[in-house]
Amino acid sequence: MGVRGLTCRSATGSAFSVATSAGNRSAEHAGCRSAERADPASIRAGFDSGTGTASSGSGKAVSRQSSYSSGDHGNDPVGLVQQCAAAGPVVPGTTIEQIKKLRTDFPGRGPHTLTGPVYIEGAEPGDVLKVRINKIVPRAYATNFNVPGMFGEFPSKFPEGQVKYFYLDLERKVAEFAPGIEIPLAPFPGTIGVARAESGQYSSVPPGRYGGNMDVRDLTEGATLYVPVFVKGALLWTGDSHAAQGNGEINLTALETAYKEMNVTVDVLKNMKLEWPRIETKDSWITVGIDRDLNKALDILQEETRTFLMEQRKLTKDEAAKVMMATWDCRVTQVVDVNKGLHCFSAKNTKERRKIEALPEKENKSYLVTVGRDADLNKAMDDAAWAMIGLLEQDKKLTRLDAYSLASMVMDCRLAAPGATQKAVHCLVPKSTWVASR
């Protein structure tokens, strides 16, 4: 289907683009109204609900400028990363003490700068919102930081803090962590969701049935989010722009950046029912489990995955449970957002067996590996992640803070199929991260 575009300008002079599917209202009529742009009226600092500031009809593409600013900062994107809109940008030179103050000065509020909400015409409670990620254009800089003694998986073990800034090589699609160490770029919105059913303002940190700060790193260009709708108009919002992230995100931050543009197409699905968000990629469906306790998140994940397989393959509950265990390929999404997350992959093509990622027990030619086992999944994850920090210190001669930072951006924590008495997490860091050793 053909797509027409219209470029509009906000009062601040920022350009944003809008595309509408052929057959919908004309771009001239709907374009500016369908665009959610990062001007002061459309920015939320750390809260995930509010009144819609723009609207879009089903089937339209919505583009937004970088969620932290309404300007391009000229041709030099030095004013690049913003964590708190009301408190000012976190730019190169901002100290960890200043970043900590941004957090402590605004208790109860999340750190994210959010664009939205966008009122989706025709969306009603009980519907499902389909949001396809068409295009992401990151800016050229990013950051990762550890707030001293606060947040992350191991706050008490890191009373000291640090902030690191990175240049994003968008042509090669890497960021240099240190000489000889490169992080592959895979941009995705860490936070994207709809308004929850309850009225009021809420911190943007905890994810939930409404999506939000899910931090599923597979929600990249070409992927699609399906999320249940709880209020009229859905109220779609997004932010927390990532250039890369590890499965676990253990120090609380990913490769945090901002986007010049993020373009999505939104559809309202009337005949689909969901309890929790799902994600569709090129070859997989992703189900999620989210709770403060990873053990309870695992219960939700298994129920969601069984339900998906029953729907997709027309199976009974027992049959779906057997397929789930036989094709188990799951990850620890993040353990730092109050509500912790897990996710599983299932094949889109039921006639083909999807490749299942291995669960190595020890280091091999491709990965550094650590494993945690315990009846408590929270403890298993903590043990595996802490062991990886120690391994990076010892074998790769990184400082403990740098090991924590790097693991947060590249480590892949894989969840073994749960046993009768034990649960296991296998954390892997690709050896290809060290380019000198290729």
URGIKA-V278847 format. One record per residue. RES is the residue in one small letter. PHI is phi in degrees with one decimal (999 if undefined). Layout:
<<RES	PHI> <RES	PHI>>
This chain:
<<m	999> <g	-68.3> <v	-125.9> <r	-109.1> <g	-126.5> <l	-142.5> <t	-99.3> <c	-117.8> <r	-129.1> <s	-80.2> <a	-62.6> <t	-85.1> <g	95.9> <s	-74.9> <a	-87.3> <f	-144.4> <s	-113.6> <v	-135.3> <a	-123.5> <t	-124.3> <s	-65.3> <a	-57.9> <g	102.8> <n	-81.8> <r	-57.8> <s	-61.6> <a	-59.5> <e	-63.6> <h	-85.0> <a	-103.3> <g	-55.5> <c	-62.7> <r	-69.6> <s	-87.4> <a	-95.5> <e	-104.5> <r	-116.0> <a	-86.4> <d	-102.7> <p	-55.2> <a	-72.3> <s	-110.0> <i	-101.5> <r	-120.4> <a	-104.8> <g	83.6> <f	-120.3> <d	-108.6> <s	-144.3> <g	165.6> <t	-92.9> <g	-58.2> <t	-108.7> <a	-153.5> <s	-137.1> <s	-148.5> <g	-88.9> <s	-59.8> <g	87.6> <k	-97.0> <a	-91.7> <v	-116.5> <s	-109.7> <r	-132.9> <q	-73.8> <s	-43.5> <s	-77.7> <y	-103.1> <s	-155.5> <s	-102.1> <g	-122.6> <d	-94.5> <h	55.8> <g	67.9> <n	-91.6> <d	-111.4> <p	-80.4> <v	-78.5> <g	-80.0> <l	-103.6> <v	-119.0> <q	-126.4> <q	-101.6> <c	-136.7> <a	-62.5> <a	-75.9> <a	-105.8> <g	105.6> <p	-78.3> <v	-91.4> <v	-116.9> <p	-49.9> <g	108.3> <t	-66.1> <t	-86.2> <i	-66.1> <e	-64.4> <q	-67.3> <i	-64.8> <k	-59.0> <k	-63.8> <l	-60.6> <r	-79.1> <t	-75.2> <d	-77.1> <f	-129.0> <p	-61.9> <g	85.7> <r	-112.7> <g	-74.9> <p	-87.4> <h	-83.7> <t	-95.5> <l	-119.0> <t	-101.7> <g	130.7> <p	-84.0> <v	-100.7> <y	-78.4> <i	-97.8> <e	-61.8> <g	92.2> <a	-78.5> <e	-129.8> <p	-54.0> <g	97.6> <d	-77.1> <v	-122.7> <l	-94.8> <k	-104.6> <v	-124.7> <r	-93.8> <i	-84.8> <n	-85.4> <k	-156.5> <i	-131.5> <v	-121.1> <p	-76.0> <r	-79.3> <a	-93.9> <y	-131.8> <a	-154.4> <t	-143.8> <n	-143.4> <f	-145.5> <n	-121.0> <v	-72.7> <p	-60.2> <g	68.5> <m	-137.7> <f	66.8> <g	72.7> <e	-74.2> <f	-130.4> <p	-61.0> <s	-72.0> <k	-87.3> <f	-129.6> <p	-67.4> <e	-91.9> <g	-133.3> <q	-160.8> <v	-129.7> <k	-123.2> <y	-114.9> <f	-135.2> <y	-93.2> <l	-93.9> <d	-82.7> <l	-71.7> <e	-75.1> <r	-86.7> <k	62.8> <v	-143.0> <a	-126.4> <e	-85.1> <f	-75.7> <a	-163.0> <p	-52.8> <g	86.0> <i	-126.5> <e	-124.6> <i	-106.5> <p	-65.7> <l	-87.2> <a	-149.4> <p	-63.3> <f	-160.3> <p	-77.4> <g	-64.0> <t	-126.3> <i	-157.9> <g	-174.8> <v	-124.8> <a	-68.3> <r	-75.2> <a	-68.9> <e	-77.8> <s	-77.1> <g	117.6> <q	-102.7> <y	-134.5> <s	-58.0> <s	-79.0> <v	-72.3> <p	-76.2> <p	-78.6> <g	-169.3> <r	-60.5> <y	-82.8> <g	84.4> <g	82.3> <n	-81.3> <m	-75.4> <d	59.0> <v	-84.7> <r	-72.1> <d	-86.3> <l	-84.8> <t	-96.1> <e	-51.5> <g	94.2> <a	-85.4> <t	-132.0> <l	-98.6> <y	-115.1> <v	-138.4> <p	-65.6> <v	-99.3> <f	-116.6> <v	-134.9> <k	-58.2> <g	85.8> <a	66.1> <l	62.5> <l	-78.8> <w	-143.9> <t	-156.4> <g	169.7> <d	53.1> <s	-71.8> <h	-110.8> <a	-97.4> <a	-170.2> <q	-162.6> <g	-85.3> <n	-77.3> <g	131.0> <e	45.7> <i	-69.4> <n	-95.1> <l	90.1> <t	-114.5> <a	-95.5> <l	-84.3> <e	-81.0> <t	-139.7> <a	-142.1> <y	-107.9> <k	-65.3> <e	-156.0> <m	-133.6> <n	-112.5> <v	-131.3> <t	-111.4> <v	-114.5> <d	-130.5> <v	-102.7> <l	-104.8> <k	-88.0> <n	-107.0> <m	-115.1> <k	-120.9> <l	-135.0> <e	-94.1> <w	-134.4> <p	-61.9> <r	-132.9> <i	-129.4> <e	-112.7> <t	-114.8> <k	-58.5> <d	-125.5> <s	-141.6> <w	-107.7> <i	-118.7> <t	-105.5> <v	-128.9> <g	-134.2> <i	-134.5> <d	-167.4> <r	-62.0> <d	-106.9> <l	-61.2> <n	-65.2> <k	-71.3> <a	-61.4> <l	-65.1> <d	-61.0> <i	-63.4> <l	-59.5> <q	-65.0> <e	-64.4> <e	-64.6> <t	-69.0> <r	-59.9> <t	-60.5> <f	-59.9> <l	-64.9> <m	-62.4> <e	-69.6> <q	-69.1> <r	-110.9> <k	57.2> <l	-106.0> <t	-76.0> <k	-61.8> <d	-66.5> <e	-63.6> <a	-64.2> <a	-62.6> <k	-67.2> <v	-63.3> <m	-57.8> <m	-69.7> <a	-72.8> <t	-116.8> <w	-57.7> <d	-150.4> <c	-132.1> <r	-134.4> <v	-87.9> <t	-68.6> <q	-161.2> <v	-129.9> <v	-129.8> <d	-106.9> <v	68.1> <n	-85.7> <k	-85.0> <g	-129.5> <l	-131.2> <h	-148.7> <c	-125.1> <f	-101.7> <s	-130.3> <a	-66.6> <k	-74.4> <n	-91.5> <t	-72.0> <k	-88.9> <e	-119.6> <r	-84.7> <r	-71.9> <k	-65.5> <i	-99.6> <e	-66.9> <a	-72.2> <l	-121.1> <p	-64.8> <e	-90.6> <k	-148.7> <e	-55.2> <n	-133.6> <k	-68.0> <s	-104.5> <y	-138.1> <l	-81.1> <v	-135.3> <t	-133.0> <v	-132.4> <g	-121.8> <r	-131.2> <d	-171.0> <a	-66.1> <d	-96.5> <l	-63.9> <n	-59.6> <k	-68.5> <a	-60.5> <m	-65.9> <d	-58.4> <d	-64.9> <a	-66.1> <a	-68.5> <w	-65.0> <a	-63.5> <m	-67.9> <i	-58.6> <g	-64.0> <l	-65.9> <l	-66.5> <e	-63.1> <q	-74.9> <d	-84.1> <k	-106.4> <k	58.5> <l	-87.9> <t	-65.3> <r	-62.2> <l	-64.8> <d	-67.9> <a	-63.2> <y	-61.8> <s	-64.6> <l	-63.2> <a	-61.0> <s	-64.1> <m	-102.0> <v	-129.3> <m	-69.4> <d	-115.8> <c	-93.5> <r	-102.2> <l	-98.8> <a	-72.9> <a	-59.8> <p	-66.6> <g	-93.7> <a	-67.3> <t	-124.8> <q	-132.5> <k	-122.3> <a	-137.8> <v	-126.0> <h	-111.0> <c	-100.7> <l	-122.9> <v	-120.8> <p	-63.8> <k	-68.5> <s	-65.5> <t	-61.3> <w	-93.6> <v	-68.7> <a	-68.0> <s	-96.2> <r	-70.1>>
